[in-house]
Amino acid sequence: MIVVTHEMKFAQDVATKVVFMDGGVVVEEGTPKEIFTTPKEERTREFLMRILPDFNYSI
């Protein structure tokens, strides 16, 4: 099943795979743990820092 949502907590809790898109283009994909704790792409990190108040990624 594919679910499109802007509810990040929901996606983190129920997804087996997360795809982050920007402008209709896939930026990054991976498990919820990969995307929400150690995103590889700067655009993903920027989005998560803006949307999730307790997101703190340090390189």
LUMVEXNU-971413 format. One record per atom (N, C-alpha, C): atom name; residue number from 0; x, y, z; residue in three letters; chain. Coordinates in nm, 2 decimals, padded with zeros to 4 digits. Example, Ala and Ser with C-alpha at 12.3 -4.5 7.8 and 13.67 -1.06 7.14 Angstrom:
// LUMVEXNU-971413
+--------+------+--------+--------+--------+--------+------+
! lumtor ! mifi !      u !      v !      w ! koltor ! vomi !
+--------+------+--------+--------+--------+--------+------+
!      N !    0 !  01.32 ! -00.57 !  00.78 !    ala !    A !
!     CA !    0 !  01.23 ! -00.45 !  00.78 !    ala !    A !
!      C !    0 !  01.32 ! -00.33 !  00.78 !    ala !    A !
!      N !    1 !  01.28 ! -00.22 !  00.71 !    ser !    A !
!     CA !    1 !  01.37 ! -00.11 !  00.71 !    ser !    A !
!      C !    1 !  01.29 !  00.00 !  00.79 !    ser !    A !
+--------+------+--------+--------+--------+--------+------+
This chain:
// LUMVEXNU-971413
+--------+------+--------+--------+--------+--------+------+
! lumtor ! mifi !      u !      v !      w ! koltor ! vomi !
+--------+------+--------+--------+--------+--------+------+
!      N !    0 !  00.08 ! -00.12 !  00.00 !    met !    A !
!     CA !    0 !  00.00 !  00.00 !  00.00 !    met !    A !
!      C !    0 !  00.09 !  00.12 !  00.00 !    met !    A !
!      N !    1 !  00.05 !  00.22 ! -00.08 !    ile !    A !
!     CA !    1 !  00.12 !  00.35 ! -00.08 !    ile !    A !
!      C !    1 !  00.03 !  00.45 ! -00.01 !    ile !    A !
!      N !    2 !  00.09 !  00.53 !  00.08 !    val !    A !
!     CA !    2 !  00.02 !  00.63 !  00.15 !    val !    A !
!      C !    2 !  00.10 !  00.76 !  00.13 !    val !    A !
!      N !    3 !  00.04 !  00.87 !  00.09 !    val !    A !
!     CA !    3 !  00.10 !  01.00 !  00.08 !    val !    A !
!      C !    3 !  00.05 !  01.08 !  00.20 !    val !    A !
!      N !    4 !  00.15 !  01.14 !  00.27 !    thr !    A !
!     CA !    4 !  00.11 !  01.21 !  00.39 !    thr !    A !
!      C !    4 !  00.21 !  01.32 !  00.42 !    thr !    A !
!      N !    5 !  00.17 !  01.42 !  00.49 !    his !    A !
!     CA !    5 !  00.26 !  01.53 !  00.54 !    his !    A !
!      C !    5 !  00.27 !  01.51 !  00.69 !    his !    A !
!      N !    6 !  00.21 !  01.41 !  00.75 !    glu !    A !
!     CA !    6 !  00.22 !  01.38 !  00.89 !    glu !    A !
!      C !    6 !  00.34 !  01.29 !  00.92 !    glu !    A !
!      N !    7 !  00.45 !  01.35 !  00.95 !    met !    A !
!     CA !    7 !  00.57 !  01.28 !  00.97 !    met !    A !
!      C !    7 !  00.57 !  01.18 !  01.08 !    met !    A !
!      N !    8 !  00.51 !  01.21 !  01.19 !    lys !    A !
!     CA !    8 !  00.50 !  01.11 !  01.30 !    lys !    A !
!      C !    8 !  00.43 !  00.98 !  01.25 !    lys !    A !
!      N !    9 !  00.32 !  01.00 !  01.18 !    phe !    A !
!     CA !    9 !  00.24 !  00.89 !  01.13 !    phe !    A !
!      C !    9 !  00.33 !  00.81 !  01.03 !    phe !    A !
!      N !   10 !  00.40 !  00.87 !  00.94 !    ala !    A !
!     CA !   10 !  00.48 !  00.80 !  00.85 !    ala !    A !
!      C !   10 !  00.59 !  00.73 !  00.92 !    ala !    A !
!      N !   11 !  00.65 !  00.79 !  01.02 !    gln !    A !
!     CA !   11 !  00.76 !  00.73 !  01.10 !    gln !    A !
!      C !   11 !  00.71 !  00.60 !  01.17 !    gln !    A !
!      N !   12 !  00.58 !  00.61 !  01.22 !    asp !    A !
!     CA !   12 !  00.53 !  00.50 !  01.30 !    asp !    A !
!      C !   12 !  00.48 !  00.38 !  01.22 !    asp !    A !
!      N !   13 !  00.43 !  00.41 !  01.09 !    val !    A !
!     CA !   13 !  00.36 !  00.30 !  01.02 !    val !    A !
!      C !   13 !  00.43 !  00.25 !  00.89 !    val !    A !
!      N !   14 !  00.52 !  00.33 !  00.84 !    ala !    A !
!     CA !   14 !  00.59 !  00.30 !  00.72 !    ala !    A !
!      C !   14 !  00.70 !  00.19 !  00.73 !    ala !    A !
!      N !   15 !  00.71 !  00.11 !  00.63 !    thr !    A !
!     CA !   15 !  00.83 !  00.02 !  00.62 !    thr !    A !
!      C !   15 !  00.93 !  00.08 !  00.52 !    thr !    A !
!      N !   16 !  00.89 !  00.18 !  00.44 !    lys !    A !
!     CA !   16 !  00.98 !  00.25 !  00.35 !    lys !    A !
!      C !   16 !  00.93 !  00.39 !  00.34 !    lys !    A !
!      N !   17 !  01.02 !  00.49 !  00.34 !    val !    A !
!     CA !   17 !  00.98 !  00.63 !  00.33 !    val !    A !
!      C !   17 !  01.05 !  00.69 !  00.20 !    val !    A !
!      N !   18 !  00.97 !  00.76 !  00.13 !    val !    A !
!     CA !   18 !  01.03 !  00.83 !  00.01 !    val !    A !
!      C !   18 !  01.00 !  00.98 !  00.03 !    val !    A !
!      N !   19 !  01.11 !  01.06 !  00.03 !    phe !    A !
!     CA !   19 !  01.10 !  01.20 !  00.05 !    phe !    A !
!      C !   19 !  01.11 !  01.26 ! -00.09 !    phe !    A !
!      N !   20 !  01.01 !  01.34 ! -00.13 !    met !    A !
!     CA !   20 !  01.01 !  01.40 ! -00.26 !    met !    A !
!      C !   20 !  01.00 !  01.55 ! -00.25 !    met !    A !
!      N !   21 !  01.06 !  01.62 ! -00.35 !    asp !    A !
!     CA !   21 !  01.06 !  01.76 ! -00.36 !    asp !    A !
!      C !   21 !  01.04 !  01.80 ! -00.50 !    asp !    A !
!      N !   22 !  00.94 !  01.88 ! -00.53 !    gly !    A !
!     CA !   22 !  00.91 !  01.92 ! -00.67 !    gly !    A !
!      C !   22 !  00.89 !  01.81 ! -00.76 !    gly !    A !
!      N !   23 !  00.82 !  01.70 ! -00.71 !    gly !    A !
!     CA !   23 !  00.79 !  01.58 ! -00.79 !    gly !    A !
!      C !   23 !  00.91 !  01.49 ! -00.82 !    gly !    A !
!      N !   24 !  01.02 !  01.52 ! -00.75 !    val !    A !
!     CA !   24 !  01.14 !  01.43 ! -00.78 !    val !    A !
!      C !   24 !  01.18 !  01.36 ! -00.65 !    val !    A !
!      N !   25 !  01.21 !  01.24 ! -00.65 !    val !    A !
!     CA !   25 !  01.26 !  01.16 ! -00.54 !    val !    A !
!      C !   25 !  01.39 !  01.21 ! -00.50 !    val !    A !
!      N !   26 !  01.40 !  01.26 ! -00.37 !    val !    A !
!     CA !   26 !  01.53 !  01.31 ! -00.32 !    val !    A !
!      C !   26 !  01.60 !  01.20 ! -00.24 !    val !    A !
!      N !   27 !  01.52 !  01.13 ! -00.16 !    glu !    A !
!     CA !   27 !  01.58 !  01.03 ! -00.08 !    glu !    A !
!      C !   27 !  01.48 !  00.92 ! -00.04 !    glu !    A !
!      N !   28 !  01.52 !  00.80 ! -00.03 !    glu !    A !
!     CA !   28 !  01.43 !  00.69 !  00.02 !    glu !    A !
!      C !   28 !  01.51 !  00.60 !  00.11 !    glu !    A !
!      N !   29 !  01.44 !  00.54 !  00.20 !    gly !    A !
!     CA !   29 !  01.50 !  00.44 !  00.29 !    gly !    A !
!      C !   29 !  01.40 !  00.40 !  00.40 !    gly !    A !
!      N !   30 !  01.45 !  00.33 !  00.50 !    thr !    A !
!     CA !   30 !  01.36 !  00.30 !  00.61 !    thr !    A !
!      C !   30 !  01.33 !  00.42 !  00.69 !    thr !    A !
!      N !   31 !  01.22 !  00.42 !  00.77 !    pro !    A !
!     CA !   31 !  01.19 !  00.53 !  00.86 !    pro !    A !
!      C !   31 !  01.31 !  00.57 !  00.95 !    pro !    A !
!      N !   32 !  01.38 !  00.47 !  01.00 !    lys !    A !
!     CA !   32 !  01.49 !  00.50 !  01.09 !    lys !    A !
!      C !   32 !  01.60 !  00.57 !  01.01 !    lys !    A !
!      N !   33 !  01.63 !  00.53 !  00.89 !    glu !    A !
!     CA !   33 !  01.73 !  00.60 !  00.81 !    glu !    A !
!      C !   33 !  01.69 !  00.74 !  00.78 !    glu !    A !
!      N !   34 !  01.57 !  00.76 !  00.73 !    ile !    A !
!     CA !   34 !  01.53 !  00.89 !  00.69 !    ile !    A !
!      C !   34 !  01.51 !  00.99 !  00.81 !    ile !    A !
!      N !   35 !  01.45 !  00.94 !  00.92 !    phe !    A !
!     CA !   35 !  01.42 !  01.03 !  01.03 !    phe !    A !
!      C !   35 !  01.54 !  01.04 !  01.13 !    phe !    A !
!      N !   36 !  01.64 !  00.96 !  01.12 !    thr !    A !
!     CA !   36 !  01.75 !  00.98 !  01.22 !    thr !    A !
!      C !   36 !  01.88 !  01.02 !  01.15 !    thr !    A !
!      N !   37 !  01.91 !  00.96 !  01.03 !    thr !    A !
!     CA !   37 !  02.03 !  00.99 !  00.96 !    thr !    A !
!      C !   37 !  02.01 !  01.02 !  00.81 !    thr !    A !
!      N !   38 !  01.93 !  01.12 !  00.77 !    pro !    A !
!     CA !   38 !  01.91 !  01.14 !  00.63 !    pro !    A !
!      C !   38 !  02.05 !  01.18 !  00.56 !    pro !    A !
!      N !   39 !  02.06 !  01.13 !  00.44 !    lys !    A !
!     CA !   39 !  02.18 !  01.15 !  00.37 !    lys !    A !
!      C !   39 !  02.18 !  01.29 !  00.29 !    lys !    A !
!      N !   40 !  02.07 !  01.33 !  00.25 !    glu !    A !
!     CA !   40 !  02.06 !  01.45 !  00.16 !    glu !    A !
!      C !   40 !  02.03 !  01.57 !  00.24 !    glu !    A !
!      N !   41 !  02.10 !  01.68 !  00.20 !    glu !    A !
!     CA !   41 !  02.08 !  01.81 !  00.27 !    glu !    A !
!      C !   41 !  01.93 !  01.86 !  00.26 !    glu !    A !
!      N !   42 !  01.87 !  01.84 !  00.15 !    arg !    A !
!     CA !   42 !  01.73 !  01.88 !  00.13 !    arg !    A !
!      C !   42 !  01.64 !  01.81 !  00.23 !    arg !    A !
!      N !   43 !  01.66 !  01.68 !  00.26 !    thr !    A !
!     CA !   43 !  01.58 !  01.61 !  00.35 !    thr !    A !
!      C !   43 !  01.61 !  01.66 !  00.49 !    thr !    A !
!      N !   44 !  01.73 !  01.69 !  00.53 !    arg !    A !
!     CA !   44 !  01.76 !  01.74 !  00.66 !    arg !    A !
!      C !   44 !  01.70 !  01.88 !  00.68 !    arg !    A !
!      N !   45 !  01.70 !  01.96 !  00.58 !    glu !    A !
!     CA !   45 !  01.64 !  02.10 !  00.59 !    glu !    A !
!      C !   45 !  01.49 !  02.08 !  00.62 !    glu !    A !
!      N !   46 !  01.42 !  01.99 !  00.54 !    phe !    A !
!     CA !   46 !  01.28 !  01.97 !  00.56 !    phe !    A !
!      C !   46 !  01.25 !  01.92 !  00.70 !    phe !    A !
!      N !   47 !  01.32 !  01.82 !  00.75 !    leu !    A !
!     CA !   47 !  01.30 !  01.77 !  00.88 !    leu !    A !
!      C !   47 !  01.32 !  01.87 !  00.99 !    leu !    A !
!      N !   48 !  01.43 !  01.95 !  00.98 !    met !    A !
!     CA !   48 !  01.45 !  02.05 !  01.08 !    met !    A !
!      C !   48 !  01.34 !  02.15 !  01.09 !    met !    A !
!      N !   49 !  01.28 !  02.18 !  00.97 !    arg !    A !
!     CA !   49 !  01.17 !  02.28 !  00.97 !    arg !    A !
!      C !   49 !  01.04 !  02.22 !  01.02 !    arg !    A !
!      N !   50 !  01.01 !  02.09 !  00.99 !    ile !    A !
!     CA !   50 !  00.89 !  02.03 !  01.03 !    ile !    A !
!      C !   50 !  00.88 !  01.96 !  01.17 !    ile !    A !
!      N !   51 !  00.99 !  01.90 !  01.21 !    leu !    A !
!     CA !   51 !  01.00 !  01.83 !  01.33 !    leu !    A !
!      C !   51 !  01.08 !  01.91 !  01.43 !    leu !    A !
!      N !   52 !  01.02 !  01.97 !  01.53 !    pro !    A !
!     CA !   52 !  01.09 !  02.06 !  01.63 !    pro !    A !
!      C !   52 !  01.20 !  01.99 !  01.70 !    pro !    A !
!      N !   53 !  01.20 !  01.86 !  01.73 !    asp !    A !
!     CA !   53 !  01.31 !  01.80 !  01.80 !    asp !    A !
!      C !   53 !  01.41 !  01.73 !  01.71 !    asp !    A !
!      N !   54 !  01.40 !  01.75 !  01.58 !    phe !    A !
!     CA !   54 !  01.49 !  01.69 !  01.49 !    phe !    A !
!      C !   54 !  01.62 !  01.76 !  01.50 !    phe !    A !
!      N !   55 !  01.73 !  01.69 !  01.53 !    asn !    A !
!     CA !   55 !  01.86 !  01.75 !  01.55 !    asn !    A !
!      C !   55 !  01.97 !  01.66 !  01.48 !    asn !    A !
!      N !   56 !  02.00 !  01.69 !  01.36 !    tyr !    A !
!     CA !   56 !  02.10 !  01.61 !  01.29 !    tyr !    A !
!      C !   56 !  02.23 !  01.68 !  01.29 !    tyr !    A !
!      N !   57 !  02.34 !  01.61 !  01.33 !    ser !    A !
!     CA !   57 !  02.47 !  01.67 !  01.32 !    ser !    A !
!      C !   57 !  02.56 !  01.58 !  01.24 !    ser !    A !
!      N !   58 !  02.64 !  01.64 !  01.16 !    ile !    A !
!     CA !   58 !  02.73 !  01.56 !  01.07 !    ile !    A !
!      C !   58 !  02.85 !  01.51 !  01.15 !    ile !    A !
+--------+------+--------+--------+--------+--------+------+
